[in-house]
Amino acid sequence: NSRVCAVVVTRNHRARLRECLKSLLAQTRPVERIVVIDNASTDGTPEILNTEFPQISRLNLKENAGPAGAFNAGMRWAHCNKFDWIWVMDDRIQVLPDCLRTMLTFEHAGDLIQVRQLAAGDPAAQDDDIAQCTKVQYCDFNGALIGRKVIETTGLPDQRYFNIADD
């Protein structure tokens, strides 16, 4: 079985973070570990994590490293802890209960998996019987499932980007 670590980056969005974490904890195929990268929040995020989500790991950054620095820290942590897949997202993401299970059905197809959000009126949105898979060479950090091989081949996000083109 593949081991999956969800890396969630947050900064001063405790209400959004709460909903994101609830959706991760409700997965039909549970995540082995969730780690929140707290990017120097000042809004009480650590207290929410302590009281409502004590089972979730976290890395507290002393200074705002931007999304690039926070994803770098979280992905480094997950890679060093030998997870097969790193599921990256920020606190804006809420996933449906079958999201991880569905994504892992494509793990044989490549080392980078991302669910495409279907818009209303998209013909594919009407057809639940067809599972679509498209090969990609890149993705963003909004819910991508990244295999260990990607990090071993390309490295971690470049922290110098801070907030632009970091993914």
C-alpha positions in Angstrom: 0.0 0.0 0.0 1.2 3.5 -0.8 1.8 5.8 2.1 0.4 9.3 1.6 1.2 12.5 3.5 -1.1 15.6 3.0 0.9 18.8 3.2 -1.3 21.8 4.0 0.1 25.3 3.9 -1.6 28.0 5.9 -1.1 31.6 7.0 -3.8 33.5 9.0 -6.8 31.6 7.6 -7.9 29.5 10.6 -11.5 29.2 9.5 -10.6 28.0 6.0 -7.9 25.7 7.5 -10.5 24.1 9.7 -12.7 23.2 6.7 -9.7 21.9 4.7 -8.6 19.6 7.6 -12.2 18.3 8.2 -12.3 17.3 4.5 -9.0 15.5 4.7 -10.0 13.7 7.8 -13.2 12.5 6.1 -11.4 10.7 3.3 -12.8 7.2 2.5 -9.2 6.2 1.9 -7.5 7.8 4.9 -4.3 9.8 4.6 -1.5 8.2 6.7 -0.3 11.6 7.9 -1.5 15.2 7.6 1.1 17.9 8.3 0.2 21.6 8.4 2.9 24.1 7.6 2.0 27.2 9.6 3.6 30.0 7.8 4.0 32.3 10.8 0.3 32.8 11.5 -0.8 35.5 13.9 -4.5 34.8 14.0 -4.7 32.0 16.6 -4.1 29.2 14.1 -1.8 27.3 16.5 -4.5 27.3 19.2 -7.1 25.8 16.7 -4.6 23.1 15.8 -3.9 22.3 19.4 -7.5 22.2 20.6 -9.4 20.9 17.5 -6.8 18.8 15.6 -4.3 17.5 18.1 -3.8 14.4 15.9 -2.4 16.4 13.0 1.3 17.1 12.8 2.6 20.6 12.1 5.7 22.6 11.3 5.7 26.1 12.6 7.8 28.5 10.5 9.2 31.4 12.5 8.9 33.8 9.6 6.6 34.0 6.6 8.5 32.0 4.0 5.7 32.5 1.4 4.0 29.6 -0.3 7.3 28.4 -2.0 9.2 28.3 1.3 6.3 26.6 3.1 5.7 24.0 0.4 9.5 23.4 0.4 9.5 22.7 4.1 6.5 20.5 4.1 7.5 18.5 1.0 11.0 18.1 2.4 9.5 16.8 5.7 7.3 14.3 3.9 10.1 13.1 1.6 12.5 12.6 4.5 9.8 10.6 6.3 9.7 8.2 3.3 6.1 8.9 2.1 5.4 7.5 -1.3 3.0 10.3 -2.2 2.8 13.9 -1.1 -0.6 15.5 -1.5 0.0 19.3 -1.5 -2.6 22.0 -1.0 -3.2 25.3 0.8 -5.9 26.0 3.2 -8.4 27.0 0.5 -8.8 23.4 -0.7 -11.7 21.2 0.4 -11.7 17.7 -1.0 -14.6 15.4 -1.6 -14.6 12.2 0.6 -13.5 9.9 -2.3 -10.8 12.3 -3.7 -7.7 10.5 -2.5 -9.1 7.0 -3.3 -9.9 8.2 -6.9 -6.5 9.8 -7.4 -4.7 6.7 -6.2 -6.6 4.6 -8.9 -4.2 6.4 -11.3 -1.0 5.8 -9.4 0.1 3.3 -12.0 -0.1 6.0 -14.7 2.6 8.3 -13.5 4.2 10.2 -10.6 2.1 13.4 -10.8 -1.7 13.2 -10.3 -4.1 16.1 -10.2 -7.9 16.1 -10.3 -9.4 18.4 -12.8 -12.3 20.4 -11.5 -15.2 20.0 -13.9 -17.3 23.1 -14.6 -21.0 23.0 -14.9 -21.9 22.3 -18.5 -18.7 20.3 -19.1 -19.8 17.1 -21.0 -17.4 15.0 -18.8 -19.2 16.3 -15.7 -22.4 14.5 -16.9 -20.7 11.1 -17.3 -19.8 9.5 -14.0 -18.9 6.2 -15.7 -15.8 7.5 -17.5 -12.6 7.9 -15.5 -10.3 10.3 -17.4 -6.5 10.4 -17.2 -4.3 12.8 -19.1 -0.5 12.8 -18.9 0.9 16.1 -17.7 4.5 17.4 -17.2 3.6 20.0 -14.6 0.9 21.0 -12.1 0.1 23.5 -9.5 0.0 23.0 -5.7 -3.8 23.0 -5.5 -4.4 19.4 -4.6 -1.6 17.7 -6.6 -0.5 14.2 -5.6 3.3 14.1 -6.1 5.3 10.9 -6.1 8.7 10.6 -4.4 10.3 10.1 -7.8 9.3 13.7 -8.8 11.2 15.2 -5.8 14.2 12.9 -6.4 14.3 13.9 -10.0 13.4 17.6 -9.9 14.0 18.7 -6.3 11.9 20.8 -4.0 10.1 24.1 -4.8 12.5 27.0 -5.2 12.1 29.2 -2.1 13.3 32.3 -4.0 9.9 32.5 -5.8 8.2 33.2 -2.5 4.7 33.7 -4.0 4.9 33.8 -7.8 5.4 30.8 -10.0 6.5 28.7 -7.0 4.6 25.6 -8.4 
